[in-house]
Structure formats: structure tokens, C-alpha cells
Amino acid sequence: MVEIAPFNAVHYNSQRFGNEVGRFVAPPYDVIDRGMERRLKEDRLNITYLTLGDENDGYATARKRLRRWLNDEVLVRDAERSLYLYEQTFQDQDGIVRVRSGIVALVKLEDPSSGMILPHENTIPKHKADRLALLSSLKGNLEQIFMLYDDPTGEVEKTIDSCRKSAEMVRFIDAGNVHHRIVRIADNKVVSRIAELLEPQRMLIADGHHRYETALEHRKNAGDSASKGRSPSDFVLSTLVSFENPGLVIYPAHRLIRNLEKDSLTTLRSRLSKDFVLEEFDSPEELVSALNEAPSTAFGVWCPGAQLLALAAPKGENLPGPLGALSVYVLQEKVLKQVLGFTAEMLDRKINIDYVKEIETARSKLATKEHVGCFIVKAPTVEQVMEVAKEGLKMPHKSTYFYPKVWSGTLLYLFGEC
């Protein structure tokens, strides 16, 4: 059983700031580059002053800042333990307007070996160490883990629908024109019903693997465990979305490559031809269109220096297991490692590789010759992600890009004294 609990959320003071909360919130820490961080920190109350801290301060300044914001009522705590409905309205890449709705709640931490909360991606020790330093300093969650659950009957979604007209507490539009809306669910009967419906579900971690593993490590270090009764650090702040939610979208994360040796470029076509059937195209748009209709193991190759713009489909049988059916895994194992010489460490540390969601971004990078090639991958389906997780396997780093992101600073869970 997965334990779901309401909580006293901490959030920006809407009575003081009104609809200006959009100034203070931010995307998750791991999608913020240096330029975006500078822009966000132009507002002295932006949540990135906590999630990213100040350079080389070990998050000590973030702890003091959090305490000051609470004392000055920049941040306030709800009096009632509640669940929260988080709605995000957006246009997908085909121009279709979608609404993704989820429940923000506390989820009791479970070791992945229990099979109740399933990861699907590998984590990087350096990133976990950074998040552990933040969690240990601030004693709370400033960002939400994004989890998925299976609700084939639709009962949870029906219950959520009944809450949409409840008191709205947060509304803003982000720079990507995603409309965010958060509603408080304080009715004890509704809260109990949602928790009851969610408890039998197995949860899949969609986004937030580093933060989830960090929460497990923090609980262990603090000496808190389920055997000693419920402790505040037994729980992690999460947004829970149904697999069947019509607003659930996964985009691919394409691979941009730099600093390839000239020999690797000139021989790329011939080396790929040994294991892949190459179908060439005149434009990236034609390639992407063909890739959308291709098998899940195919990927695109866009390498101007090698005069190669082609769809690559494996000649032989798939690699074994559910991972072998994934475009991103085939690319990693058969091309990045075997043909281009990338190691697992290089991929983890992003040495000579970057990740982009938009083809236009890839085009601009290739035009400046900052990168020499782009491998265009297919996004895994939710069913494929779940199949990998059920087998206890892990996808390559940045295999999925769930869109839109759950924003930081919308709701906070603080279990320490600041």
C-alpha cells in the first residue's frame, strides 16, 4: 500500500502579492541553465535563491533566507492539512490544447525494492549529493516529485473533477505560455476518498529521481524509519497524475554531440551502415515526420559535417528486454558507445553531449558549429516506461521529458524549524 497524506502547505503569500506569484516560482532546478538562473534571480524573492542557493555557500544562506521569508510572511503556511489540485493548461507540439491535472500530496517514502514506488532512470551521485546538502539544510521539500499512477476506472479523476471549483489559491502563466492553477482541497471526506483510491496503486517516478533517492538517504541519516512510527521526514512532496490523464505528454530528449574527431565524422555513414538501414531525407522536418511513423527502435541522424541526414533502423533483432525496444537505448548502446566511443561516465557527466527538446534548438546549435551532430530519438510511451520500471531496469539518462514541468515554489513541504 502507498500511503498518501494531506499536509499544511507553505506557499507565497497571495494576500500580500496577489497574482504576482509568477515572479517567484521557477522550473525544476535541473532544467535551469546559467542564463535562466540569472534572469530568475533578478527578483530577490524568487524560489531559485533557495533551490539553487548562492554560489559556494553550502546552502547556509538559503536556510537563513528561508527563515527570513517565513518571519516576514513572504511565505505562509496553511492552517488546515489539505490536498491540492494542480492544473496545467498548454498547447502541445501539434497545437492541441491539453489540461494535465494532478493531486499534490505527501507520499510515504518506500524503498524501490518494495515494488510500490518504481524508478525508471539512473541517477548521478554528484547531483544527489547536492540535493542532500539542500534538504539537510532546509529540512523540507521546495519542489515536488512527479509520479504517475494507474487509474483505469477513472475514479480518482472523477473525484478530482468535483474539486475544480474549490477556492483557487495560485494562478500564473509561465514563459512557455503554460497556465498553472492550484486549488486547495480541504474537505476531509474528499481528502480521505482520494487517499483511499490512491493507496492500492503502484507509483512510477516520472520526474525527480535524484530528489526521491535524496529523501530516502536523508531519512536514513536522520534515523527516522517506518518502524519507529511516522516521522515528517518519512514523506516526500509529490504531484500525482493518472496514466490515463489526457494532458499527460512525453517528449523526447534529442542528443547533441560536440568535439568529435574528424575521422569519426568521415566514417560515420559507413560504420552506421553495418548495423542500420539508412534512409536519407532532404530536410530535418521530413526526417522527423518519418521517424514519427517508424518503429520504436529507430532514430534520426543529423550530421552536416558527414553530409548525413537519415533515419536509422536496426537491421537485426532488437536488443533483449524492454530496454531493447527503445530508440534512446539502441542509440546509446549501439552508436554512442560502440561507434563514437562514449563511456557511461561521459554520458552521466554530459561530456561532449547535450540534450534538447526542440528541433529548432538543435538547428541553431548545429548552425553555429557549437555541436557537430544531433541524434533525434523517439519518445518512449508511458506503457514502455512502466514496463522498464516493473522489470527493475533503468533507462539512459534523460530518456523522457514529461511536459510541462511541475514548477518549484508553488507549494512547499517544510518539516523542520527554520
TAVEN-V53004 format. One record per pair of residues at least 4 apart in sequence whose C-alpha atoms are under 6 Angstrom apart, sorted by sequence separation. I is the first residue (numbers start at 1). J is the second residue. D is the distance in Angstrom with one decimal. If there is no record, write none. Layout:
BEGIN
<<I	J	D> <I	J	D>>
END
This chain:
BEGIN
<<14	18	4.7> <32	36	5.8> <48	52	5.2> <49	53	4.9> <68	72	6.0> <69	73	5.9> <91	95	5.2> <92	96	5.4> <132	136	5.9> <135	139	5.3> <173	177	5.8> <174	178	5.5> <195	199	6.0> <226	230	6.0> <264	268	5.8> <272	276	5.8> <320	324	5.2> <330	334	5.7> <331	335	5.2> <332	336	4.8> <333	337	5.5> <334	338	5.4> <335	339	4.7> <336	340	5.0> <337	341	4.8> <346	350	5.8> <380	384	6.0> <389	393	5.7> <69	74	4.9> <70	75	5.1> <91	96	5.2> <112	117	5.8> <135	140	6.0> <173	178	5.5> <219	224	5.3> <303	308	5.1> <319	324	4.1> <337	342	4.6> <346	351	4.8> <365	370	5.6> <366	371	5.3> <388	393	5.4> <53	59	5.5> <69	75	5.7> <91	97	4.4> <112	118	5.7> <173	179	4.5> <281	287	5.9> <302	308	5.9> <318	324	5.6> <336	342	5.5> <365	371	5.9> <90	97	5.6> <302	309	4.5> <90	98	5.5> <172	180	5.4> <301	309	5.5> <53	62	5.5> <89	98	5.7> <171	180	5.5> <301	310	5.3> <89	99	4.4> <171	181	4.5> <300	310	5.8> <88	99	5.6> <170	181	5.6> <300	311	4.5> <50	62	5.0> <88	100	5.2> <170	182	5.0> <299	311	6.0> <300	312	5.9> <87	100	5.7> <169	182	5.9> <299	312	5.4> <87	101	4.4> <169	183	5.7> <219	233	5.8> <298	312	5.6> <86	101	5.7> <168	183	4.5> <298	313	4.5> <86	102	5.3> <167	183	5.8> <85	102	5.9> <85	103	4.9> <84	103	5.6> <84	104	5.0> <24	45	5.9> <83	104	6.0> <24	46	4.0> <25	47	5.6> <83	105	5.5> <24	47	5.7> <281	309	5.9> <297	325	5.4> <299	327	5.9> <280	309	5.7> <281	310	5.8> <297	326	5.2> <298	327	5.4> <280	310	4.1> <296	326	5.7> <297	327	4.1> <279	310	5.2> <296	327	5.6> <278	310	5.8> <279	311	5.1> <278	311	5.6> <278	312	4.8> <277	312	5.6> <276	312	5.6> <277	313	5.2> <276	313	5.2> <276	314	4.4> <275	314	6.0> <276	315	5.1> <266	306	5.7> <275	315	5.6> <265	306	5.4> <328	377	5.8> <327	377	5.8> <327	378	5.7> <149	203	5.0> <148	203	5.5> <148	204	5.0> <147	204	5.4> <147	205	4.5> <147	206	5.3> <146	206	5.5> <13	74	5.6> <146	207	4.9> <12	74	5.9> <13	75	5.4> <12	75	4.5> <13	76	5.7> <145	208	4.9> <11	75	5.3> <11	76	5.6> <10	76	5.4> <322	388	5.7> <10	77	4.2> <9	77	5.7> <9	78	5.5> <8	78	5.1> <303	373	4.3> <302	373	5.6> <8	80	5.9> <302	374	5.1> <8	81	4.6> <7	81	4.3> <301	375	4.8> <6	81	5.3> <7	82	5.4> <59	134	6.0> <63	138	5.4> <300	375	5.5> <6	82	4.7> <300	376	4.6> <6	83	5.0> <299	376	5.6> <299	377	4.8> <128	210	5.4> <132	214	5.4> <117	202	5.9> <116	202	4.8> <117	203	4.7> <118	204	4.7> <119	205	5.1> <128	214	5.9> <117	204	5.8> <118	205	6.0> <123	210	5.9> <90	178	4.8> <89	178	5.7> <89	179	5.0> <88	179	5.4> <151	242	6.0> <88	180	4.7> <146	238	5.8> <148	240	5.6> <150	242	5.7> <87	180	5.8> <144	237	5.1> <145	238	4.4> <146	239	5.0> <147	240	4.9> <148	241	4.9> <149	242	5.0> <150	243	5.4> <87	181	5.1> <144	238	4.6> <148	242	5.5> <149	243	5.9> <258	352	5.0> <86	181	5.9> <257	352	5.8> <86	182	4.6> <257	353	4.8> <85	182	5.5> <256	353	5.5> <85	183	5.0> <256	354	5.0> <6	105	5.7> <84	183	5.6> <255	354	5.9> <256	355	6.0> <84	184	4.6> <255	355	5.0> <5	106	5.0> <84	185	5.3> <254	355	5.5> <4	106	5.7> <83	185	5.1> <253	355	5.7> <254	356	5.3> <4	107	4.9> <82	185	5.6> <253	356	5.4> <3	107	5.9> <82	186	4.7> <253	357	5.0> <3	108	5.3> <258	371	4.3> <257	371	5.5> <258	372	5.3> <257	372	5.9> <257	373	5.2> <256	373	5.9> <256	374	4.4> <255	374	5.5> <255	375	5.1> <254	375	5.9> <254	376	4.9> <254	377	5.6> <109	234	5.7> <108	234	5.7> <109	235	5.4> <252	378	5.7> <108	235	4.3> <252	379	4.2> <107	235	5.3> <251	379	5.5> <106	235	5.7> <107	236	5.4> <106	236	5.4> <106	237	4.8> <106	238	6.0> <105	238	5.6> <104	238	5.6> <104	239	4.3> <103	239	5.4> <102	239	5.9> <103	240	5.1> <102	240	5.1> <102	241	4.5> <100	247	3.9> <99	247	4.8> <252	400	5.7> <98	247	5.0> <252	401	5.9> <22	172	5.2> <251	401	5.0> <250	401	5.5> <250	402	4.5> <249	402	5.9> <249	403	5.6> <232	415	5.7> <4	195	5.4> <3	199	5.7> <2	199	4.6> <1	199	5.3> <1	200	5.2> <143	408	4.8> <142	409	6.0> <120	389	4.9> <119	389	5.9> <142	412	4.8> <118	389	5.8> <141	412	5.8> <122	394	5.6> <141	413	5.1> <121	394	4.6> <140	413	5.5> <120	394	4.8> <121	395	4.8> <140	414	4.1> <120	395	5.9> <140	415	5.5> <139	415	5.9> <139	416	4.8> <67	418	4.8> <47	409	5.6> <28	407	5.9> <27	407	4.7> <28	408	5.6> <26	407	5.6> <27	408	5.7> <26	408	5.2> <25	408	5.8> <25	409	4.9> <11	411	5.1> <10	411	5.8> <9	411	6.0> <10	412	4.9> <9	412	5.7> <9	413	5.7>>
END
